[in-house]
Amino acid sequence: MKEFWSPRIRDMIPYTPGEQPQGQPFIKLNTNENPYPPSPRVLEAVRQAAAGSLRLYPDPESAALRDAVAGRYGLKREQVFAGNGSDEVLAICFQAFFDPERTILFPDVTYSFYPVFAGLYGLSWREVPLDEQFRVHVSDYRGSGGVVLPNPNAPTGLALPLEDIQALLESNPRSVVLIDEAYVDFGAASAAALVGRYPNLVVVQTLSKSRSLAGLRVGFALADADLIAALECVKNSFNSYPLDRLAQAGALAALEDRDYFQQTTEQIIRTRDTVIPRLRALGFQCLPSSANFLFLRHPGTPAKVLLDGLRERGILVRWWDKPRISDYLRVTVGTREEMRALCQALAELTAGR
């Protein structure tokens, strides 16, 4: 029964997060989490923050964290917004920048939270088809009421060069172009370098992936100060304290430990680039990836068969029963040992096919 539900949400189909299994141990390659632990400096910072000061509210401005992000990208604090994971930051962007009277655009194969946000806030949107190789053509996004584009795209892992992002910004001068860079640290070029040149650009990043902080929920946006002020306005209209003391302390330590960040991201990239030839040798078609995951299919074995077979062998991956991608699996890049186990399992499941 939905008698007391708002009419606005009665027919909504919410986002479905990847499975977080309870009990049975799995090799977990389904939610693009980092296979390595956070920096030891993060753990120490969280321990220190878990003290008597927890009785006090956290800094509502996340000033130290925003200063650290600004310093990393050569920006000012007023050009940085911090939120409870990039999903919250994205949700606030949808509220702050897009008009129900103007249609926003995003790819037809992309992060499945985008249409959920648009539906929740009563926005008009259109899904722009990727080409047959799952590539984005920025010429398809001209003159919109706003553009939302992950770079690299998810779940494909394909990335655009900065010149394409610039073309996208210049073809939409009266609309916000939101570039979602959740996976940018694994091989793509960040549009953060363009923030000072384009007042309609918003770049959103997360510390969940490349800095192993999925459990702390920290995301941020980079943009012109006027756009950041709009995000602050929305935030302070419903929750002035989105980031708790532990999250702010841990995020700050993660940003400061650049050596650890570099080591772990480089290891993931090396593992990814090593496993792709192995998968292709097994007959898999695997898209080139600039992310910490792979998007692949096997011409002789249905993806659902592989999904179920891997689960039986204690390995979780992601599959969507959706047009165009139902033959594909998205596989997080794990440790070298985890990827060896994956390849062994896939070899068994595709033998003779």
LOGUVEX-45307 format. One record per residue (C-alpha): z, x, y negated; chain; residue in three letters. Coordinates in nm, 3 decimals. Last residue first. Layout:
<nodes>
<z=Z&x=X&y=Y&c=A&r=ALA>
...
</nodes>
This chain:
<nodes>
<z=-2.544&x=3.254&y=2.262&c=A&r=ARG>
<z=-2.455&x=3.478&y=2.556&c=A&r=GLY>
<z=-2.120&x=3.584&y=2.408&c=A&r=ALA>
<z=-2.052&x=3.391&y=2.088&c=A&r=THR>
<z=-1.686&x=3.300&y=2.146&c=A&r=LEU>
<z=-1.598&x=3.633&y=2.309&c=A&r=GLU>
<z=-1.757&x=3.835&y=2.029&c=A&r=ALA>
<z=-1.584&x=3.614&y=1.776&c=A&r=LEU>
<z=-1.246&x=3.693&y=1.931&c=A&r=ALA>
<z=-1.313&x=4.067&y=1.931&c=A&r=GLN>
<z=-1.437&x=4.055&y=1.573&c=A&r=CYS>
<z=-1.123&x=3.868&y=1.462&c=A&r=LEU>
<z=-0.892&x=4.110&y=1.644&c=A&r=ALA>
<z=-1.066&x=4.404&y=1.476&c=A&r=ARG>
<z=-1.029&x=4.220&y=1.144&c=A&r=MET>
<z=-0.655&x=4.184&y=1.197&c=A&r=GLU>
<z=-0.618&x=4.553&y=1.279&c=A&r=GLU>
<z=-0.815&x=4.657&y=0.970&c=A&r=ARG>
<z=-0.593&x=4.435&y=0.759&c=A&r=THR>
<z=-0.717&x=4.098&y=0.643&c=A&r=GLY>
<z=-1.038&x=3.992&y=0.471&c=A&r=VAL>
<z=-1.021&x=3.615&y=0.447&c=A&r=THR>
<z=-1.280&x=3.427&y=0.649&c=A&r=VAL>
<z=-1.481&x=3.133&y=0.519&c=A&r=ARG>
<z=-1.671&x=2.965&y=0.799&c=A&r=LEU>
<z=-2.019&x=2.820&y=0.771&c=A&r=TYR>
<z=-2.226&x=2.559&y=0.956&c=A&r=ASP>
<z=-2.068&x=2.275&y=0.754&c=A&r=SER>
<z=-2.181&x=2.444&y=0.432&c=A&r=ILE>
<z=-2.485&x=2.246&y=0.311&c=A&r=ARG>
<z=-2.316&x=1.906&y=0.332&c=A&r=PRO>
<z=-1.941&x=1.910&y=0.393&c=A&r=LYS>
<z=-1.716&x=1.942&y=0.698&c=A&r=ASP>
<z=-1.536&x=2.240&y=0.548&c=A&r=TRP>
<z=-1.407&x=2.536&y=0.748&c=A&r=TRP>
<z=-1.134&x=2.793&y=0.682&c=A&r=ARG>
<z=-0.999&x=3.061&y=0.919&c=A&r=VAL>
<z=-0.685&x=3.078&y=1.136&c=A&r=LEU>
<z=-0.651&x=3.321&y=1.428&c=A&r=ILE>
<z=-0.416&x=3.266&y=1.722&c=A&r=GLY>
<z=-0.672&x=3.271&y=2.003&c=A&r=ARG>
<z=-0.677&x=2.891&y=2.025&c=A&r=GLU>
<z=-0.728&x=2.892&y=1.650&c=A&r=ARG>
<z=-1.030&x=3.116&y=1.690&c=A&r=LEU>
<z=-1.185&x=2.879&y=1.941&c=A&r=GLY>
<z=-1.126&x=2.580&y=1.716&c=A&r=ASP>
<z=-1.291&x=2.741&y=1.415&c=A&r=LEU>
<z=-1.573&x=2.886&y=1.626&c=A&r=LEU>
<z=-1.654&x=2.547&y=1.774&c=A&r=VAL>
<z=-1.636&x=2.395&y=1.426&c=A&r=LYS>
<z=-1.879&x=2.659&y=1.299&c=A&r=ALA>
<z=-2.140&x=2.563&y=1.556&c=A&r=PRO>
<z=-2.262&x=2.856&y=1.771&c=A&r=THR>
<z=-2.618&x=2.985&y=1.803&c=A&r=GLY>
<z=-2.706&x=3.050&y=1.439&c=A&r=PRO>
<z=-2.365&x=3.207&y=1.367&c=A&r=HIS>
<z=-2.236&x=3.151&y=1.016&c=A&r=ARG>
<z=-2.060&x=3.350&y=0.748&c=A&r=LEU>
<z=-1.879&x=3.344&y=0.416&c=A&r=PHE>
<z=-1.653&x=3.648&y=0.385&c=A&r=LEU>
<z=-1.330&x=3.689&y=0.190&c=A&r=PHE>
<z=-1.164&x=3.927&y=-0.053&c=A&r=ASN>
<z=-1.443&x=3.880&y=-0.307&c=A&r=ALA>
<z=-1.767&x=4.054&y=-0.407&c=A&r=SER>
<z=-1.933&x=3.941&y=-0.085&c=A&r=SER>
<z=-2.283&x=3.975&y=0.059&c=A&r=PRO>
<z=-2.342&x=3.663&y=0.269&c=A&r=LEU>
<z=-2.291&x=3.698&y=0.643&c=A&r=CYS>
<z=-2.535&x=3.577&y=0.907&c=A&r=GLN>
<z=-2.364&x=3.645&y=1.235&c=A&r=PHE>
<z=-2.547&x=3.788&y=1.537&c=A&r=GLY>
<z=-2.267&x=4.006&y=1.672&c=A&r=LEU>
<z=-2.423&x=4.308&y=1.499&c=A&r=ALA>
<z=-2.398&x=4.108&y=1.177&c=A&r=ARG>
<z=-2.024&x=4.078&y=1.229&c=A&r=LEU>
<z=-1.989&x=4.453&y=1.280&c=A&r=ARG>
<z=-2.205&x=4.523&y=0.974&c=A&r=PRO>
<z=-1.973&x=4.298&y=0.762&c=A&r=ILE>
<z=-1.652&x=4.455&y=0.897&c=A&r=VAL>
<z=-1.685&x=4.789&y=0.719&c=A&r=THR>
<z=-1.760&x=4.646&y=0.374&c=A&r=ASP>
<z=-1.464&x=4.410&y=0.398&c=A&r=ARG>
<z=-1.228&x=4.684&y=0.518&c=A&r=THR>
<z=-1.334&x=4.915&y=0.237&c=A&r=ARG>
<z=-1.294&x=4.636&y=-0.021&c=A&r=ILE>
<z=-0.949&x=4.549&y=0.113&c=A&r=ILE>
<z=-0.844&x=4.915&y=0.097&c=A&r=GLN>
<z=-0.974&x=4.944&y=-0.260&c=A&r=GLU>
<z=-0.771&x=4.640&y=-0.360&c=A&r=THR>
<z=-0.459&x=4.786&y=-0.204&c=A&r=THR>
<z=-0.483&x=5.130&y=-0.361&c=A&r=GLN>
<z=-0.581&x=5.010&y=-0.708&c=A&r=GLN>
<z=-0.296&x=4.757&y=-0.729&c=A&r=PHE>
<z=-0.050&x=5.023&y=-0.610&c=A&r=TYR>
<z=-0.170&x=5.264&y=-0.878&c=A&r=ASP>
<z=-0.163&x=4.997&y=-1.150&c=A&r=ARG>
<z=0.206&x=4.925&y=-1.114&c=A&r=ASP>
<z=0.260&x=4.774&y=-1.461&c=A&r=GLU>
<z=0.075&x=4.452&y=-1.381&c=A&r=LEU>
<z=0.284&x=4.397&y=-1.069&c=A&r=ALA>
<z=0.608&x=4.466&y=-1.259&c=A&r=ALA>
<z=0.518&x=4.204&y=-1.521&c=A&r=LEU>
<z=0.431&x=3.950&y=-1.254&c=A&r=ALA>
<z=0.761&x=4.004&y=-1.074&c=A&r=GLY>
<z=0.970&x=3.960&y=-1.388&c=A&r=ALA>
<z=0.779&x=3.654&y=-1.504&c=A&r=GLN>
<z=0.791&x=3.492&y=-1.161&c=A&r=ALA>
<z=1.162&x=3.560&y=-1.120&c=A&r=LEU>
<z=1.248&x=3.419&y=-1.462&c=A&r=ARG>
<z=1.055&x=3.094&y=-1.411&c=A&r=ASP>
<z=0.703&x=3.027&y=-1.533&c=A&r=LEU>
<z=0.607&x=2.672&y=-1.638&c=A&r=PRO>
<z=0.885&x=2.637&y=-1.898&c=A&r=TYR>
<z=0.754&x=2.420&y=-2.184&c=A&r=SER>
<z=0.642&x=2.143&y=-1.952&c=A&r=ASN>
<z=0.471&x=1.819&y=-2.068&c=A&r=PHE>
<z=0.345&x=1.842&y=-2.426&c=A&r=SER>
<z=0.429&x=2.211&y=-2.450&c=A&r=ASN>
<z=0.158&x=2.291&y=-2.198&c=A&r=LYS>
<z=-0.104&x=2.082&y=-2.379&c=A&r=VAL>
<z=-0.034&x=2.245&y=-2.715&c=A&r=CYS>
<z=-0.015&x=2.591&y=-2.559&c=A&r=GLU>
<z=-0.360&x=2.537&y=-2.409&c=A&r=LEU>
<z=-0.497&x=2.434&y=-2.749&c=A&r=ALA>
<z=-0.340&x=2.741&y=-2.912&c=A&r=ALA>
<z=-0.514&x=2.955&y=-2.649&c=A&r=ILE>
<z=-0.845&x=2.807&y=-2.763&c=A&r=LEU>
<z=-0.776&x=2.900&y=-3.126&c=A&r=ASP>
<z=-0.663&x=3.250&y=-3.025&c=A&r=ALA>
<z=-1.000&x=3.319&y=-2.862&c=A&r=ASP>
<z=-0.969&x=3.341&y=-2.486&c=A&r=ALA>
<z=-0.792&x=3.496&y=-2.187&c=A&r=LEU>
<z=-0.618&x=3.268&y=-1.938&c=A&r=ALA>
<z=-0.330&x=3.343&y=-1.703&c=A&r=PHE>
<z=-0.197&x=3.280&y=-1.356&c=A&r=GLY>
<z=0.136&x=3.325&y=-1.180&c=A&r=VAL>
<z=0.252&x=3.137&y=-0.871&c=A&r=ARG>
<z=0.531&x=3.350&y=-0.716&c=A&r=LEU>
<z=0.430&x=3.303&y=-0.350&c=A&r=GLY>
<z=0.066&x=3.396&y=-0.409&c=A&r=ALA>
<z=0.187&x=3.726&y=-0.556&c=A&r=LEU>
<z=-0.012&x=3.979&y=-0.353&c=A&r=SER>
<z=-0.158&x=4.158&y=-0.656&c=A&r=ARG>
<z=-0.528&x=4.112&y=-0.581&c=A&r=SER>
<z=-0.494&x=3.753&y=-0.467&c=A&r=LYS>
<z=-0.206&x=3.559&y=-0.621&c=A&r=SER>
<z=-0.200&x=3.736&y=-0.959&c=A&r=LEU>
<z=-0.449&x=3.488&y=-1.100&c=A&r=THR>
<z=-0.731&x=3.493&y=-1.354&c=A&r=GLN>
<z=-0.890&x=3.251&y=-1.599&c=A&r=VAL>
<z=-1.148&x=3.356&y=-1.859&c=A&r=VAL>
<z=-1.219&x=3.112&y=-2.143&c=A&r=VAL>
<z=-1.528&x=3.162&y=-2.359&c=A&r=LEU>
<z=-1.626&x=2.939&y=-2.655&c=A&r=ASN>
<z=-1.523&x=3.188&y=-2.926&c=A&r=PRO>
<z=-1.764&x=3.449&y=-2.783&c=A&r=TYR>
<z=-1.746&x=3.811&y=-2.898&c=A&r=ARG>
<z=-1.375&x=3.890&y=-2.861&c=A&r=GLY>
<z=-1.363&x=3.737&y=-2.513&c=A&r=VAL>
<z=-1.664&x=3.929&y=-2.382&c=A&r=LEU>
<z=-1.474&x=4.215&y=-2.214&c=A&r=ALA>
<z=-1.269&x=3.955&y=-2.024&c=A&r=ALA>
<z=-1.594&x=3.856&y=-1.853&c=A&r=ALA>
<z=-1.484&x=4.060&y=-1.553&c=A&r=SER>
<z=-1.743&x=4.242&y=-1.343&c=A&r=ALA>
<z=-1.723&x=4.168&y=-0.970&c=A&r=ALA>
<z=-1.602&x=4.388&y=-0.684&c=A&r=GLY>
<z=-1.265&x=4.284&y=-0.544&c=A&r=PHE>
<z=-1.081&x=4.242&y=-0.875&c=A&r=ASP>
<z=-1.287&x=3.936&y=-0.970&c=A&r=VAL>
<z=-1.143&x=3.713&y=-0.700&c=A&r=TYR>
<z=-0.960&x=3.448&y=-0.908&c=A&r=ALA>
<z=-1.206&x=3.498&y=-1.193&c=A&r=GLU>
<z=-1.266&x=3.139&y=-1.306&c=A&r=ASP>
<z=-1.511&x=3.153&y=-1.595&c=A&r=ILE>
<z=-1.470&x=2.857&y=-1.830&c=A&r=LEU>
<z=-1.755&x=2.797&y=-2.076&c=A&r=VAL>
<z=-1.636&x=2.578&y=-2.361&c=A&r=VAL>
<z=-1.903&x=2.383&y=-2.540&c=A&r=SER>
<z=-2.088&x=2.405&y=-2.871&c=A&r=ARG>
<z=-2.264&x=2.739&y=-2.805&c=A&r=PRO>
<z=-2.378&x=2.644&y=-2.454&c=A&r=ASN>
<z=-2.696&x=2.853&y=-2.406&c=A&r=SER>
<z=-2.528&x=3.159&y=-2.558&c=A&r=GLU>
<z=-2.232&x=3.137&y=-2.321&c=A&r=LEU>
<z=-2.452&x=3.106&y=-2.012&c=A&r=LEU>
<z=-2.670&x=3.395&y=-2.127&c=A&r=ALA>
<z=-2.356&x=3.606&y=-2.170&c=A&r=GLN>
<z=-2.239&x=3.514&y=-1.820&c=A&r=ILE>
<z=-2.580&x=3.617&y=-1.687&c=A&r=ASP>
<z=-2.555&x=3.951&y=-1.870&c=A&r=GLU>
<z=-2.213&x=4.002&y=-1.714&c=A&r=LEU>
<z=-2.354&x=4.012&y=-1.362&c=A&r=PRO>
<z=-2.302&x=3.710&y=-1.133&c=A&r=LEU>
<z=-2.099&x=3.719&y=-0.813&c=A&r=ALA>
<z=-2.143&x=3.585&y=-0.459&c=A&r=LEU>
<z=-1.828&x=3.529&y=-0.253&c=A&r=GLY>
<z=-1.966&x=3.204&y=-0.105&c=A&r=THR>
<z=-1.644&x=2.999&y=-0.095&c=A&r=PRO>
<z=-1.589&x=3.045&y=-0.382&c=A&r=ALA>
<z=-1.803&x=3.196&y=-0.654&c=A&r=ASN>
<z=-1.730&x=3.545&y=-0.776&c=A&r=PRO>
<z=-1.721&x=3.446&y=-1.056&c=A&r=ASN>
<z=-1.604&x=3.088&y=-1.059&c=A&r=PRO>
<z=-1.795&x=2.859&y=-1.294&c=A&r=LEU>
<z=-1.681&x=2.570&y=-1.508&c=A&r=VAL>
<z=-1.926&x=2.471&y=-1.781&c=A&r=VAL>
<z=-1.873&x=2.234&y=-2.072&c=A&r=GLY>
<z=-2.038&x=1.937&y=-2.240&c=A&r=GLY>
<z=-2.370&x=2.086&y=-2.134&c=A&r=SER>
<z=-2.660&x=2.236&y=-2.326&c=A&r=GLY>
<z=-2.788&x=2.475&y=-2.059&c=A&r=ARG>
<z=-2.639&x=2.498&y=-1.710&c=A&r=TYR>
<z=-2.952&x=2.525&y=-1.490&c=A&r=ASP>
<z=-3.059&x=2.844&y=-1.671&c=A&r=SER>
<z=-2.745&x=3.003&y=-1.525&c=A&r=VAL>
<z=-2.899&x=3.014&y=-1.179&c=A&r=HIS>
<z=-2.616&x=3.033&y=-0.926&c=A&r=VAL>
<z=-2.699&x=3.165&y=-0.579&c=A&r=ARG>
<z=-2.625&x=2.989&y=-0.250&c=A&r=PHE>
<z=-2.931&x=3.147&y=-0.080&c=A&r=GLN>
<z=-3.104&x=2.808&y=-0.076&c=A&r=GLU>
<z=-3.034&x=2.763&y=-0.447&c=A&r=ASP>
<z=-2.704&x=2.631&y=-0.579&c=A&r=LEU>
<z=-2.711&x=2.267&y=-0.679&c=A&r=PRO>
<z=-2.548&x=2.166&y=-1.009&c=A&r=VAL>
<z=-2.260&x=1.922&y=-0.963&c=A&r=GLU>
<z=-2.227&x=1.684&y=-1.255&c=A&r=ARG>
<z=-1.911&x=1.581&y=-1.435&c=A&r=TRP>
<z=-1.770&x=1.300&y=-1.648&c=A&r=SER>
<z=-1.400&x=1.331&y=-1.714&c=A&r=LEU>
<z=-1.126&x=1.081&y=-1.636&c=A&r=GLY>
<z=-0.847&x=1.338&y=-1.622&c=A&r=TYR>
<z=-0.778&x=1.304&y=-1.250&c=A&r=LEU>
<z=-1.148&x=1.285&y=-1.168&c=A&r=GLY>
<z=-1.228&x=1.610&y=-1.347&c=A&r=ALA>
<z=-0.931&x=1.786&y=-1.190&c=A&r=PHE>
<z=-1.036&x=1.669&y=-0.843&c=A&r=VAL>
<z=-1.399&x=1.763&y=-0.910&c=A&r=PRO>
<z=-1.285&x=2.121&y=-0.990&c=A&r=TYR>
<z=-1.033&x=2.155&y=-0.704&c=A&r=PHE>
<z=-1.311&x=2.199&y=-0.447&c=A&r=SER>
<z=-1.389&x=2.555&y=-0.555&c=A&r=TYR>
<z=-1.767&x=2.583&y=-0.528&c=A&r=THR>
<z=-2.075&x=2.446&y=-0.357&c=A&r=VAL>
<z=-2.224&x=2.182&y=-0.587&c=A&r=ASP>
<z=-2.187&x=2.418&y=-0.880&c=A&r=PRO>
<z=-2.011&x=2.318&y=-1.204&c=A&r=PHE>
<z=-2.114&x=2.114&y=-1.506&c=A&r=LEU>
<z=-1.923&x=1.909&y=-1.762&c=A&r=ILE>
<z=-2.063&x=1.584&y=-1.897&c=A&r=THR>
<z=-1.963&x=1.477&y=-2.248&c=A&r=ARG>
<z=-1.790&x=1.148&y=-2.333&c=A&r=GLU>
<z=-1.478&x=1.232&y=-2.131&c=A&r=PRO>
<z=-1.436&x=1.540&y=-2.355&c=A&r=ASP>
<z=-1.339&x=1.877&y=-2.207&c=A&r=PHE>
<z=-1.131&x=2.150&y=-2.367&c=A&r=PHE>
<z=-0.758&x=2.084&y=-2.345&c=A&r=ALA>
<z=-0.727&x=1.865&y=-2.036&c=A&r=GLN>
<z=-0.964&x=2.067&y=-1.817&c=A&r=PHE>
<z=-0.802&x=2.386&y=-1.948&c=A&r=CYS>
<z=-0.458&x=2.255&y=-1.852&c=A&r=ILE>
<z=-0.580&x=2.198&y=-1.497&c=A&r=ALA>
<z=-0.730&x=2.546&y=-1.486&c=A&r=LEU>
<z=-0.400&x=2.704&y=-1.595&c=A&r=VAL>
<z=-0.217&x=2.496&y=-1.335&c=A&r=GLU>
<z=-0.455&x=2.615&y=-1.063&c=A&r=ASP>
<z=-0.434&x=2.970&y=-1.199&c=A&r=SER>
<z=-0.069&x=2.987&y=-1.098&c=A&r=GLY>
<z=0.218&x=2.847&y=-1.301&c=A&r=ASN>
<z=0.089&x=2.942&y=-1.643&c=A&r=GLY>
<z=0.034&x=3.221&y=-1.893&c=A&r=ALA>
<z=-0.195&x=3.209&y=-2.199&c=A&r=PHE>
<z=-0.341&x=3.519&y=-2.365&c=A&r=VAL>
<z=-0.537&x=3.556&y=-2.690&c=A&r=GLN>
<z=-0.231&x=3.519&y=-2.913&c=A&r=GLU>
<z=-0.075&x=3.814&y=-2.727&c=A&r=ARG>
<z=-0.355&x=4.033&y=-2.861&c=A&r=LYS>
<z=-0.643&x=4.180&y=-2.661&c=A&r=LEU>
<z=-0.740&x=4.518&y=-2.520&c=A&r=GLY>
<z=-0.761&x=4.390&y=-2.164&c=A&r=TYR>
<z=-0.458&x=4.561&y=-2.010&c=A&r=ARG>
<z=-0.260&x=4.538&y=-2.332&c=A&r=GLY>
<z=-0.314&x=4.162&y=-2.352&c=A&r=ALA>
<z=-0.193&x=4.119&y=-1.994&c=A&r=VAL>
<z=0.121&x=4.320&y=-2.069&c=A&r=ALA>
<z=0.183&x=4.134&y=-2.394&c=A&r=ASP>
<z=0.143&x=3.803&y=-2.212&c=A&r=ARG>
<z=0.403&x=3.909&y=-1.957&c=A&r=LEU>
<z=0.649&x=4.020&y=-2.224&c=A&r=ALA>
<z=0.601&x=3.697&y=-2.421&c=A&r=ALA>
<z=0.626&x=3.444&y=-2.138&c=A&r=SER>
<z=0.638&x=3.189&y=-2.425&c=A&r=GLU>
<z=0.898&x=2.960&y=-2.266&c=A&r=PRO>
<z=1.123&x=3.262&y=-2.194&c=A&r=ASP>
<z=1.321&x=3.152&y=-1.891&c=A&r=PRO>
<z=1.605&x=2.897&y=-1.914&c=A&r=TYR>
<z=1.952&x=3.033&y=-1.856&c=A&r=LEU>
<z=2.166&x=2.995&y=-1.540&c=A&r=ARG>
<z=1.930&x=3.244&y=-1.376&c=A&r=LEU>
<z=2.081&x=3.504&y=-1.609&c=A&r=SER>
<z=2.357&x=3.560&y=-1.354&c=A&r=GLY>
<z=2.121&x=3.757&y=-1.134&c=A&r=ALA>
<z=1.792&x=3.710&y=-0.951&c=A&r=ALA>
<z=1.605&x=3.907&y=-1.219&c=A&r=ALA>
<z=1.717&x=4.236&y=-1.066&c=A&r=GLN>
<z=1.596&x=4.133&y=-0.723&c=A&r=ARG>
<z=1.265&x=4.014&y=-0.869&c=A&r=VAL>
<z=1.214&x=4.349&y=-1.043&c=A&r=ALA>
<z=1.290&x=4.537&y=-0.722&c=A&r=GLU>
<z=1.041&x=4.331&y=-0.524&c=A&r=LEU>
<z=0.774&x=4.382&y=-0.789&c=A&r=VAL>
<z=0.834&x=4.756&y=-0.800&c=A&r=ARG>
<z=0.783&x=4.768&y=-0.424&c=A&r=PRO>
<z=0.429&x=4.641&y=-0.497&c=A&r=SER>
<z=0.354&x=4.315&y=-0.323&c=A&r=PRO>
<z=0.292&x=4.310&y=0.052&c=A&r=PRO>
<z=-0.054&x=4.369&y=0.201&c=A&r=TYR>
<z=-0.276&x=4.108&y=0.368&c=A&r=PRO>
<z=-0.358&x=3.950&y=0.029&c=A&r=ASN>
<z=-0.393&x=3.576&y=0.063&c=A&r=GLU>
<z=-0.741&x=3.432&y=0.091&c=A&r=ASN>
<z=-0.621&x=3.103&y=0.243&c=A&r=THR>
<z=-0.766&x=3.096&y=0.596&c=A&r=ASN>
<z=-0.731&x=3.445&y=0.744&c=A&r=LEU>
<z=-0.381&x=3.408&y=0.887&c=A&r=LYS>
<z=-0.340&x=3.596&y=1.211&c=A&r=ILE>
<z=-0.106&x=3.338&y=1.352&c=A&r=PHE>
<z=0.260&x=3.315&y=1.450&c=A&r=PRO>
<z=0.372&x=2.977&y=1.585&c=A&r=GLN>
<z=0.649&x=2.820&y=1.378&c=A&r=GLY>
<z=0.504&x=2.664&y=1.066&c=A&r=GLN>
<z=0.143&x=2.708&y=0.968&c=A&r=PRO>
<z=0.032&x=2.707&y=0.602&c=A&r=GLN>
<z=-0.302&x=2.530&y=0.627&c=A&r=GLU>
<z=-0.540&x=2.563&y=0.337&c=A&r=GLY>
<z=-0.491&x=2.325&y=0.048&c=A&r=PRO>
<z=-0.656&x=1.981&y=0.040&c=A&r=THR>
<z=-0.742&x=1.866&y=-0.311&c=A&r=TYR>
<z=-0.683&x=1.500&y=-0.375&c=A&r=PRO>
<z=-0.924&x=1.214&y=-0.302&c=A&r=ILE>
<z=-0.871&x=0.962&y=-0.579&c=A&r=MET>
<z=-0.925&x=0.592&y=-0.519&c=A&r=ASP>
<z=-0.587&x=0.470&y=-0.636&c=A&r=ARG>
<z=-0.554&x=0.742&y=-0.900&c=A&r=ILE>
<z=-0.660&x=0.571&y=-1.224&c=A&r=ARG>
<z=-0.537&x=0.231&y=-1.108&c=A&r=PRO>
<z=-0.184&x=0.373&y=-1.140&c=A&r=SER>
<z=0.001&x=0.319&y=-0.814&c=A&r=TRP>
<z=0.254&x=0.039&y=-0.789&c=A&r=PHE>
<z=0.064&x=-0.177&y=-0.542&c=A&r=GLU>
<z=-0.081&x=0.115&y=-0.351&c=A&r=LYS>
<z=0.000&x=0.000&y=0.000&c=A&r=MET>
</nodes>
